[in-house]
Amino acid sequence: MQSIQLRLNVRNRGTAVRACAFALIFLVGTGAKNGACAQQAAQNAQSSASSATTPPPAPVQTEQVPAAKPPVTGDAKSPSIAPTQALPASIDPEKRIPLYETIQEDWSSLSIGTSRLEPEPPLVAQTDEGEGFTRTLVQMKWRPGDPLDVYVILPKGVKKPPAVLYLYGYKDDTERFKDNRWCQRVTSGGFAAVGFVSALSGHRFHDRPMRQWFVSELQESLGSTVHDVKFILDYLAQRGDIDMNRIGMFGQSSGSTIAILASASDPRIKAVDALDPWGDWPVWLAQSWVVNQDPDHANFTDADFLKRVAPLDPVKWLPTLKTKHIRIQQVMDNTATPDISKDAIKKAAPKRAEVVRYDHLSQFADIASHGKLFEWVKVQLKATPSPGPQKRSAVAQRIAPSVDKTGSAGTPR
């Protein structure tokens, strides 16, 4: 019996030796790939072998020691406040919502009325010298997150010239106003030119959802820009180098719609030249190809949308215009405005207005080439008497400081 037990022990030991050998071969083989694992296994084996006689070491503390807490002031139960993370410039730091959502403006009214718009001092850049003109970029702001670049272009050698505001379509930005040849054309004859772009257009479209654009936010686009005209005129009045008794406005497409609305609101505009104005919203929004390219264009003819833009329809305001000089130009093969809407605009125009129709764009181009497009409004302003200097209003004085002899104001930009 003892010999049997001895043989079993020998066999067990042999088995154990072979197991250890195989384990050693396995560890050596894997050690080439992961020496750290083999080393850790050997350490574990040693630890297991000695565990019967040696007590295990105390566990190593791997917890990170917390940083010293600042002394508690006030309520001891108040949690510590994490440092505020910097927010994008387009976000209101207090309300933490996009700045455009904080605008408090009544777009249904042509006048400022209850709108909360606070003009900030303008930033005036270096004046450029051109052949026969000077050009100054002025950045203005009276609406959260919506700075407006305005180009003031003056004829050289003319004291207090008449001025024309230029507002083109919603797709246009300010490149035209930087063109020297354009500046020479608009200042010829001793006239100042003031160029800017509509709300939600060009550099003024930013930090908005991509589904939004000029027409989807038509009430805002029109209402905001009409209010802009009022503040721009206030700024020109405070400069002291513009004849505010002879102010005209030229507009194209959406810009001409705004020109009509602005002249209905501000009597300082003495002449309006509207090229292919949009209007007659129920028809225009249903039929214009400008709208139909938007996949959501069906939303623009629902009752709520039409109700919001109804107070901003030039068809409504044209019969009430007190502006003495009005011209409406319509290019008949320009289908951005349907013929039905063109007829409605023509019918709404006051009797003293000139309504000029061109059958084809080529016909219009021949007549309007070489700066002749701008001659009509200049002629009307020349014929307008200038009774004398106007006193600056309190609002105009608040918008910007007085202009110095160089024609600049405010802080250089």
C-alpha positions as CSV (number, residue, x, y, z in Angstrom):
1,M,0.0,0.0,0.0
2,Q,2.9,2.3,0.9
3,S,4.6,1.6,-2.4
4,I,1.4,2.4,-4.3
5,Q,1.1,5.7,-2.5
6,L,4.7,6.4,-3.3
7,R,4.2,5.7,-7.0
8,L,1.2,8.0,-7.0
9,N,3.2,10.8,-5.3
10,V,5.9,10.3,-7.9
11,R,3.4,10.4,-10.7
12,N,1.8,13.5,-9.2
13,R,5.1,15.1,-8.8
14,G,6.0,14.2,-12.4
15,T,2.7,15.6,-13.6
16,A,3.3,18.8,-11.6
17,V,6.8,19.1,-13.0
18,R,5.5,18.7,-16.5
19,A,2.8,21.3,-15.8
20,C,5.4,23.7,-14.5
21,A,7.6,23.1,-17.5
22,F,4.7,23.7,-19.9
23,A,3.7,26.8,-18.0
24,L,7.3,28.1,-18.1
25,I,7.5,27.5,-21.9
26,F,4.2,29.3,-22.3
27,L,5.4,32.3,-20.2
28,V,8.7,32.5,-22.0
29,G,6.9,32.3,-25.4
30,T,4.5,35.0,-24.5
31,G,7.2,37.0,-22.8
32,A,8.6,37.9,-26.2
33,K,5.4,39.5,-27.0
34,N,4.6,40.9,-23.6
35,G,7.4,40.8,-21.2
36,A,5.5,42.7,-18.6
37,C,2.8,40.0,-18.5
38,A,5.4,37.3,-18.0
39,Q,7.1,39.3,-15.3
40,Q,3.8,39.9,-13.5
41,A,2.9,36.2,-13.8
42,A,6.3,35.2,-12.2
43,Q,5.8,37.7,-9.4
44,N,2.3,36.3,-8.8
45,A,3.7,32.8,-8.7
46,Q,6.3,33.8,-6.2
47,S,3.7,35.6,-4.1
48,S,1.4,32.5,-4.2
49,A,4.3,30.2,-3.1
50,S,5.1,32.4,-0.1
51,S,1.6,33.2,0.9
52,A,1.3,30.2,3.2
53,T,4.0,31.6,5.5
54,T,4.2,35.3,4.8
55,P,1.3,37.6,5.4
56,P,0.2,39.7,2.4
57,P,1.5,43.3,2.2
58,A,-0.8,46.1,2.8
59,P,-2.7,47.2,-0.3
60,V,-1.2,50.2,-2.1
61,Q,-3.4,53.3,-2.0
62,T,-4.0,54.3,-5.6
63,E,-6.7,56.9,-4.8
64,Q,-5.8,60.4,-5.8
65,V,-5.5,62.7,-2.9
66,P,-8.1,65.5,-3.3
67,A,-6.9,69.0,-3.7
68,A,-7.2,71.3,-0.8
69,K,-10.6,72.9,-0.7
70,P,-10.9,76.7,-0.4
71,P,-12.3,78.0,2.8
72,V,-16.1,78.0,2.8
73,T,-17.7,81.3,3.1
74,G,-21.4,81.8,3.8
75,D,-23.6,78.7,3.5
76,A,-21.5,75.6,4.0
77,K,-24.0,73.5,2.0
78,S,-23.6,75.6,-1.2
79,P,-21.8,73.6,-3.9
80,S,-18.6,75.1,-5.5
81,I,-19.2,76.9,-8.8
82,A,-17.2,75.7,-11.7
83,P,-15.4,78.4,-13.8
84,T,-17.6,79.7,-16.6
85,Q,-16.7,78.4,-20.0
86,A,-16.2,81.0,-22.7
87,L,-19.3,81.3,-25.0
88,P,-19.3,82.0,-28.7
89,A,-19.7,85.7,-29.6
90,S,-23.1,84.9,-31.1
91,I,-24.6,83.7,-27.8
92,D,-26.0,86.0,-25.2
93,P,-23.8,85.5,-22.1
94,E,-26.7,86.0,-19.6
95,K,-29.6,84.2,-21.3
96,R,-27.3,81.7,-23.1
97,I,-29.4,81.8,-26.3
98,P,-28.5,83.1,-29.8
99,L,-28.3,86.9,-29.9
100,Y,-30.9,87.1,-32.7
101,E,-33.4,85.5,-30.4
102,T,-32.9,88.4,-27.9
103,I,-34.0,91.1,-30.5
104,Q,-37.0,93.0,-29.3
105,E,-38.3,94.7,-32.5
106,D,-41.8,95.2,-33.9
107,W,-41.2,94.2,-37.6
108,S,-44.9,94.8,-38.4
109,S,-44.5,98.5,-37.9
110,L,-42.6,100.8,-40.3
111,S,-41.7,103.1,-37.5
112,I,-39.5,102.2,-34.5
113,G,-42.4,102.4,-32.2
114,T,-42.1,100.0,-29.3
115,S,-39.0,98.3,-30.7
116,R,-36.0,98.3,-28.3
117,L,-33.1,99.3,-30.5
118,E,-30.2,101.2,-28.9
119,P,-27.7,102.8,-31.3
120,E,-24.1,102.3,-30.4
121,P,-21.3,104.8,-31.3
122,P,-20.3,104.0,-34.9
123,L,-16.9,102.7,-35.8
124,V,-15.3,104.7,-38.6
125,A,-12.6,103.3,-40.7
126,Q,-9.8,105.0,-42.6
127,T,-11.1,107.1,-45.5
128,D,-10.1,105.9,-49.0
129,E,-9.1,108.5,-51.6
130,G,-10.4,107.8,-55.1
131,E,-10.5,109.8,-58.4
132,G,-13.0,112.4,-57.7
133,F,-14.4,110.9,-54.5
134,T,-13.7,109.7,-51.0
135,R,-15.0,106.5,-49.5
136,T,-15.4,105.8,-45.8
137,L,-16.6,102.5,-44.2
138,V,-18.7,103.1,-41.1
139,Q,-19.9,100.1,-39.0
140,M,-23.1,100.8,-37.2
141,K,-25.1,98.7,-34.7
142,W,-28.4,99.1,-32.9
143,R,-29.6,95.5,-32.8
144,P,-28.0,92.6,-30.9
145,G,-25.6,90.6,-33.1
146,D,-26.3,92.6,-36.3
147,P,-23.5,95.1,-37.1
148,L,-24.1,96.9,-40.4
149,D,-21.4,98.1,-42.8
150,V,-22.4,101.4,-44.4
151,Y,-20.2,103.0,-47.1
152,V,-20.4,106.8,-47.3
153,I,-19.0,108.0,-50.6
154,L,-18.6,111.8,-51.0
155,P,-17.7,113.8,-54.1
156,K,-14.5,115.8,-53.8
157,G,-14.8,119.6,-53.7
158,V,-18.6,119.7,-53.0
159,K,-19.8,121.1,-49.7
160,K,-22.9,119.4,-48.3
161,P,-23.9,117.4,-51.4
162,P,-27.3,115.8,-51.8
163,A,-27.2,112.0,-51.1
164,V,-28.7,108.9,-52.5
165,L,-29.1,105.7,-50.5
166,Y,-28.4,102.5,-52.6
167,L,-29.9,99.2,-51.6
168,Y,-29.7,96.2,-54.0
169,G,-31.3,92.7,-53.9
170,Y,-30.9,90.2,-51.0
171,K,-28.2,88.3,-52.8
172,D,-25.9,91.3,-53.0
173,D,-23.2,92.1,-50.5
174,T,-21.0,95.2,-50.3
175,E,-18.5,94.4,-53.2
176,R,-20.2,97.0,-55.5
177,F,-19.5,99.8,-53.0
178,K,-15.8,99.0,-53.1
179,D,-15.6,99.3,-56.9
180,N,-14.0,102.6,-57.8
181,R,-15.8,102.8,-61.2
182,W,-19.2,102.4,-59.4
183,C,-18.2,105.1,-56.9
184,Q,-17.3,107.5,-59.7
185,R,-20.6,107.0,-61.4
186,V,-22.8,107.5,-58.3
187,T,-20.8,110.6,-57.2
188,S,-20.7,112.2,-60.7
189,G,-22.6,115.6,-60.7
190,G,-21.7,116.3,-57.1
191,F,-23.8,113.7,-55.3
192,A,-23.0,111.6,-52.2
193,A,-23.8,107.9,-52.2
194,V,-24.6,105.7,-49.2
195,G,-24.4,102.0,-49.7
196,F,-25.6,99.2,-47.4
197,V,-27.2,95.7,-47.6
198,S,-30.5,94.4,-46.2
199,A,-31.0,92.3,-43.1
200,L,-30.3,88.6,-43.5
201,S,-28.2,89.4,-46.6
202,G,-24.5,89.3,-47.3
203,H,-22.3,89.8,-44.3
204,R,-25.4,90.3,-42.2
205,F,-26.5,86.6,-42.6
206,H,-24.6,84.6,-39.9
207,D,-25.2,82.4,-36.9
208,R,-28.6,81.4,-38.2
209,P,-30.1,77.9,-39.0
210,M,-29.4,77.1,-42.6
211,R,-33.1,76.7,-43.3
212,Q,-33.6,80.4,-42.7
213,W,-33.0,83.0,-45.4
214,F,-34.4,86.4,-46.6
215,V,-37.8,85.1,-47.7
216,S,-38.4,82.5,-45.0
217,E,-37.9,85.4,-42.5
218,L,-39.5,88.0,-44.8
219,Q,-41.2,90.0,-42.0
220,E,-37.9,90.4,-40.2
221,S,-35.9,91.0,-43.3
222,L,-38.2,93.9,-44.5
223,G,-39.0,95.3,-41.1
224,S,-35.5,95.4,-39.8
225,T,-34.1,97.1,-42.9
226,V,-36.8,99.8,-43.0
227,H,-35.8,100.6,-39.4
228,D,-32.1,100.6,-40.5
229,V,-32.8,103.3,-43.0
230,K,-34.1,105.5,-40.3
231,F,-31.0,105.1,-38.2
232,I,-28.7,105.6,-41.2
233,L,-30.5,108.9,-42.0
234,D,-30.1,109.9,-38.4
235,Y,-26.3,109.3,-38.6
236,L,-26.0,111.3,-41.9
237,A,-27.9,114.1,-40.2
238,Q,-25.4,114.3,-37.3
239,R,-22.4,114.3,-39.6
240,G,-23.1,117.8,-40.8
241,D,-21.6,117.3,-44.3
242,I,-24.8,116.0,-46.2
243,D,-27.7,118.1,-47.4
244,M,-30.5,116.4,-45.5
245,N,-33.1,118.3,-47.4
246,R,-32.2,116.4,-50.6
247,I,-32.1,112.7,-49.8
248,G,-33.1,110.1,-52.4
249,M,-33.1,106.3,-52.4
250,F,-32.5,103.8,-55.2
251,G,-33.5,100.1,-54.7
252,Q,-33.5,97.0,-56.8
253,S,-35.8,94.0,-56.4
254,S,-36.1,93.3,-52.6
255,G,-34.2,96.5,-52.0
256,S,-36.7,98.6,-54.0
257,T,-39.5,97.1,-51.9
258,I,-37.7,98.4,-48.8
259,A,-37.1,101.8,-50.5
260,I,-40.9,102.2,-51.0
261,L,-41.6,101.1,-47.4
262,A,-38.9,103.4,-46.0
263,S,-40.2,106.4,-48.0
264,A,-43.7,105.7,-46.6
265,S,-42.2,105.9,-43.1
266,D,-39.6,108.6,-43.3
267,P,-40.4,112.0,-44.9
268,R,-36.7,112.9,-45.2
269,I,-36.6,110.7,-48.4
270,K,-37.6,113.1,-51.2
271,A,-37.2,110.8,-54.3
272,V,-37.5,107.1,-54.7
273,D,-36.4,105.0,-57.7
274,A,-37.6,101.4,-57.4
275,L,-36.4,98.9,-60.0
276,D,-38.4,95.7,-60.2
277,P,-39.9,95.8,-56.7
278,W,-41.3,92.7,-55.0
279,G,-44.8,93.0,-53.6
280,D,-48.5,91.8,-53.7
281,W,-47.4,89.1,-51.2
282,P,-50.3,86.5,-51.6
283,V,-49.6,86.2,-55.3
284,W,-45.8,86.8,-55.2
285,L,-45.2,84.2,-52.5
286,A,-47.3,81.6,-54.4
287,Q,-45.9,82.1,-57.9
288,S,-42.4,83.7,-57.8
289,W,-39.5,81.3,-58.8
290,V,-37.5,83.0,-56.0
291,V,-39.7,81.3,-53.5
292,N,-40.4,78.1,-55.3
293,Q,-36.7,77.0,-55.1
294,D,-37.2,76.6,-51.3
295,P,-38.4,73.1,-50.4
296,D,-40.5,74.6,-47.6
297,H,-42.1,77.2,-49.9
298,A,-45.6,76.0,-49.1
299,N,-45.2,77.4,-45.6
300,F,-45.0,80.9,-47.1
301,T,-48.6,80.9,-48.3
302,D,-50.2,79.8,-45.1
303,A,-52.5,82.2,-43.3
304,D,-50.2,83.0,-40.5
305,F,-47.2,83.8,-42.7
306,L,-49.4,86.0,-45.0
307,K,-50.8,87.8,-41.9
308,R,-47.3,88.7,-40.7
309,V,-46.1,90.2,-44.0
310,A,-49.4,92.0,-44.9
311,P,-48.4,95.2,-43.1
312,L,-45.2,95.3,-45.2
313,D,-46.7,95.0,-48.6
314,P,-45.8,97.9,-50.9
315,V,-49.2,97.5,-52.6
316,K,-50.7,98.7,-49.3
317,W,-48.3,101.7,-48.9
318,L,-47.9,103.0,-52.4
319,P,-51.2,104.9,-52.5
320,T,-50.3,106.7,-49.3
321,L,-46.8,107.9,-50.3
322,K,-46.1,111.5,-49.6
323,T,-42.8,111.4,-51.4
324,K,-42.9,113.9,-54.2
325,H,-40.8,112.0,-56.8
326,I,-41.5,108.3,-57.4
327,R,-40.3,106.1,-60.3
328,I,-41.1,102.4,-60.6
329,Q,-39.2,100.5,-63.3
330,Q,-40.4,97.0,-64.3
331,V,-38.6,94.6,-66.7
332,M,-41.3,92.4,-68.0
333,D,-39.2,89.4,-68.9
334,N,-37.8,89.4,-65.3
335,T,-40.0,86.7,-63.9
336,A,-38.9,87.0,-60.3
337,T,-42.0,89.1,-59.9
338,P,-45.1,87.6,-61.6
339,D,-46.9,89.8,-64.1
340,I,-50.0,89.8,-61.9
341,S,-48.0,91.3,-59.1
342,K,-46.4,93.8,-61.4
343,D,-49.8,94.9,-62.4
344,A,-50.9,95.2,-58.8
345,I,-47.9,97.4,-58.0
346,K,-48.5,99.6,-61.0
347,K,-52.1,100.0,-60.1
348,A,-51.3,100.9,-56.5
349,A,-48.8,103.6,-57.5
350,P,-49.9,107.2,-57.0
351,K,-50.8,109.2,-60.1
352,R,-47.7,111.4,-59.9
353,A,-45.5,108.3,-60.0
354,E,-43.6,107.4,-63.2
355,V,-44.1,103.7,-64.1
356,V,-41.7,102.6,-66.8
357,R,-41.9,99.2,-68.4
358,Y,-39.3,97.5,-70.5
359,D,-40.3,94.5,-72.6
360,H,-36.9,92.9,-72.4
361,L,-33.9,93.0,-70.2
362,S,-31.7,94.0,-73.1
363,Q,-33.8,97.1,-73.7
364,F,-33.4,98.1,-70.0
365,A,-29.6,97.5,-70.2
366,D,-29.2,99.8,-73.2
367,I,-31.0,102.6,-71.3
368,A,-29.3,102.1,-68.0
369,S,-25.7,101.6,-69.1
370,H,-22.8,103.9,-68.3
371,G,-24.4,105.3,-65.1
372,K,-27.5,106.5,-66.7
373,L,-29.5,104.3,-64.4
374,F,-28.8,106.7,-61.5
375,E,-29.5,110.0,-63.4
376,W,-33.2,110.1,-62.8
377,V,-33.0,110.3,-59.0
378,K,-30.2,112.9,-59.2
379,V,-32.3,115.1,-61.5
380,Q,-35.2,115.0,-59.0
381,L,-33.0,115.9,-56.1
382,K,-31.4,118.8,-58.0
383,A,-34.9,120.2,-58.6
384,T,-35.7,119.9,-54.9
385,P,-35.2,123.2,-53.1
386,S,-33.0,123.2,-50.0
387,P,-34.5,125.5,-47.4
388,G,-31.3,125.7,-45.3
389,P,-29.4,123.9,-42.6
390,Q,-31.3,121.5,-40.3
391,K,-30.9,121.3,-36.6
392,R,-29.6,118.0,-35.3
393,S,-32.2,116.0,-33.5
394,A,-31.5,114.5,-30.1
395,V,-31.6,111.0,-31.5
396,A,-29.1,112.0,-34.3
397,Q,-26.7,113.5,-31.8
398,R,-26.8,110.4,-29.7
399,I,-26.0,108.0,-32.6
400,A,-22.5,109.4,-33.3
401,P,-20.2,112.3,-32.4
402,S,-19.7,115.3,-34.6
403,V,-17.7,115.0,-37.8
404,D,-14.3,116.7,-37.9
405,K,-12.9,118.5,-40.9
406,T,-11.5,115.3,-42.4
407,G,-15.0,113.8,-42.6
408,S,-14.3,111.1,-40.0
409,A,-16.0,110.4,-36.7
410,G,-15.7,108.1,-33.7
411,T,-12.9,105.6,-33.2
412,P,-10.9,104.5,-36.2
413,R,-11.6,100.9,-37.2
